[in-house]
Amino acid sequence: MKKINPHSIITVTVLAVSFAFGLTGSILALAAGPTPVNLGTAGNFVILSKAGISTTGVTKIVGDLGVSPIASTAITGFGLVLDHSNTFSKSTLVTGKIFAANYAPPTPKVLTTAVSDMQTAYTNAAGRAPTSAATTNVGAGSIGGLTLKPGVYKWNTGVTIPTNVTLSGGSNDVWIFEIAGTLNISSGKQVILKNGAQAKNIFWQVSGATTLGTNSVFNGNILGKTNIALQTGAKLNGRALAQTAVTLDANAVTVTSSIRNSH
């Protein structure tokens, strides 16, 4: 009797199940890098802050904003118009809703949970082990001109992006950047996504302040221990989730996914 290779059985079984459920594309494009950081309900917000959100100039934001434990007076420059429900405000600068801790229930509880989830996500990202020695202190903190594959990157210093940096990977691939200091992208420079990489799968955990230079283009979710500042004309495709303040100046900020949990 001819012996059957057990590996062949496994291969045939996997392929049979894959074809039956239409999963062959998934098998050929398995996600690279770590598992994503779970943002919890903080992911419902394009900007979330514990200390305030301010803007000057003609800012355009797509997604919801929230501040907690502070009141709506910490949201400046938006010309807030309180909804008749007293649970949120609207602004001509925002395609979405604006929430503050002093609004009517259930908003305060929703925001408390979101801020807690934001802090949990920050801690989770900060605790990820680097993919390898090669993803530790890459470029001595200066990553301009590099092409970075999916993975967990860790720096014991700040990170600067003086020239364009490229993130190259598939649509399901994940990048996590752990930064012990500040994060700065120079004016007019870009975080470029290549080969299907998506901003929603990129996480920047920053212990210090984050500054997006004038007219820069930045991709990914920023989990900031302190403030996040977008200088004039900077564009963020992602989220600004700050444990202090977020400052804007004629910026475009767009949430990274069209699917968000309802409040």
N, C-alpha and C positions, 0 to 999 in steps of 0.2 A: 504493500500500500504506500502511495506517495504521501510524504509528510507535508503538512500544510504549515506554512510560515505564519506564526501568530501575529507578526507585525502586519502581514497582508490582510489578515482578518480585521485588525483594528483600523487599517487604512480604508478598507472597503466599507466598514461600518460607518466611519466618520463621513466619508463621501456620500454614502447613501442617505444618512440623516441630513447632511448639508443640502443635497439636491432636493430632498423632500420638503425642507423648510426654506429653501432659497437662501442658504447661508454661505454659499461658495465665495461671494464677494467679501464677506466678513473674514473668512479664513485666509483669503489672500491678502487682506489688509488689516491684520491684527494690530491693535494699538501698541505703540512703542512708548517707552518711558514709564513713569510711575502712574499710580492711580490718581485721579484728579483730587484736589482739595475740596471737601464738602463745605460749601458756603452756607448751607442751611437756608433759613429765611433771609439772611443778609443778601443772598442772591436775588431777592426780589427788588433790590435797589441798585440804581446805577451810581448813586452817590449816597453814602451813609456816613454820618459824622457824630462824634460825641461832643464837639465843641463849637460847631457852626459851619455854615456854608455861605460864602460871599461871592458876588460877581460884579464886574464892571464890564462895560461894552455890551455888544450884541452877542450874548451867549445862546447857544442852541443845544438843548439837552433832550435826549430821547430815553425815557425811563423814569422811574420814581425816585424821589429824594426823601431823605429822612434825617432828623436830628433827635438825639436822646442821650442823656436825660435833660437836655436844655429845652428852652421854649422856642417858639417860632420867631421871637425877636432876634435870635441868633442866625436867622436866614435873611441876608440882606442883598438888595440889588435886584430882586426878582419881582417886586410889585405884587406881592401875594394877595390873592382874592379868596377869602374863606368860603368854602362851600356851605350851603344851607344846612348840611348835616353836622357841621362843625367838626368833622372827623379828618378833613384834609383841605388843602388849598390848591389853587391853580395859578399858573403864571403863563404869560405869552411866550416866555423863554423856554418853557418846559412842555414837551409832549408826554404827559404823565401826571401823576399826583405828587403832592408835597405834604409830608407828614411831620408833625412835631409833638413832643412829649406833653404839651399842654392842651392838645386837642381832645375832643370828646372820646369816650370809650367806643370801640375797643383799641383805638390808636395807641395809647400809652403802653398797653400790654404787648401789642404787636411790635412796637419799637424796642421795648426792653428785651424781648426774645431775639430780635434781629441783631441788636448790639452784642448780646451774649454769643450768638452764633458767629458773628464777625470775629470776636476775640478767640473763640474756640478754633475757628479756621486759621487764624494767625498762628496760634500755638501749634496746631497740627502741621502747618507748612514749615514752621521754624524747627520742628523736631524730625523732619525727614532726613534720612542718611543720604549723603551724596552717592550718586550712581557709581562712581569710581574715583580713584585718585586724580584721574584726568579731568574730572569735573569739579575739582576743588581749587579755589583761587585762580580760576582761568584768567589769563592775561594780566595777572596781578591787579585785577579790578578794572582794567580798561578793556572793554570788549568791542569797541568799534572796529569794523572791518572783518569781524569773525562771522562764521556760519556755524550755528549751534544746533546739534541734533537733540531730539527729545531726551529728557533725563532730569535728574535733580542736581542742581549746581549750587555750590556753597562758597561764600566769600567771608573771610574774617575781617574784611575791610569794607569800605564803600565801593560802589560801582559807578563808573562813568561810561557814557556812550558818546564819544567825541565825533565819531563818524557812523554811518549806517551799520546796523548789525542785522543779520539774517537768521531767522528761525526756520529751519527746513525740516518738514515732516508731513505725515498724512493728516487727514481730517480728524482722526481719533487720537492722535498722539498728544502727549502731555509734557509740559515743561514746568518745573518749579525752581524758582531762583530765590535762594536764601541769602540775604544781604545784611551783614552785621552793622554797617554804617549807613551812609546816605546813598540815594540813587539820583543820578543826574543825566539827562539826555540833552545834548547841546542844541542850540537854536538851529532849526531847519533840518535836523537829522531825523532818521526814521528807524523804527523797529519793523523790518520787512518780513512778511510771512510768505513762505515759498512751498510749493508742492502740496497745497491744500491745508496747511496749518491754519488753525482757527484761534482767534483771540480768546474765546471762552475757555480754551484748554491751557492757558498760560497764566501762571500765578507768580507775582512778584511780592515776596515777603520782605519788608524793609523795616529795619529797626530804627533808622534815622529818618530825616525828612526826605521827601521825594519832590524833585523839581523837573517839570517838563518844559524845556526851553521854548522860546518864541518860534511859532510856526513848526514845531516838531510834530511828528506823528508817532504815537505810542500805541502798542497793542498788548492787551492782557488785563488781568484783574490785579489791582494794586491793593495789597493788605498792608497798610501803614501803621506803625506803632505811634508815629507822630503825624505831622501835617503833610498834606499833599497840595502842591502849588502848580497850577497850570498857567504859564506865562502867556502873553498876548498871542492869540491865534493858534495855540497848541491844540492838537486834536487827539482825543483819547477814544479808542475803540475798546471798550472794556468797562471796568468798574473802579471807582475810587472809594475805597472803604477805609476810613481813617479813624484812629482812636483819639485824634485831636481835630484840627480844622481842615477844611478844603477851601482853597481860594481859586477863583476863576477870573479870566480876563478875555472876553470875546472868544470863547472856546466852543468847540463842537465835541460833545460827549455822547456816545451811543452805547446802550447796553449790549452785551456780547451775545445774547440769545433772544430770539423772538418769543421763546416760551418761558414765562415767568409765573410763579405761584400767585394766586389771587390773595388779596388782603382780607 
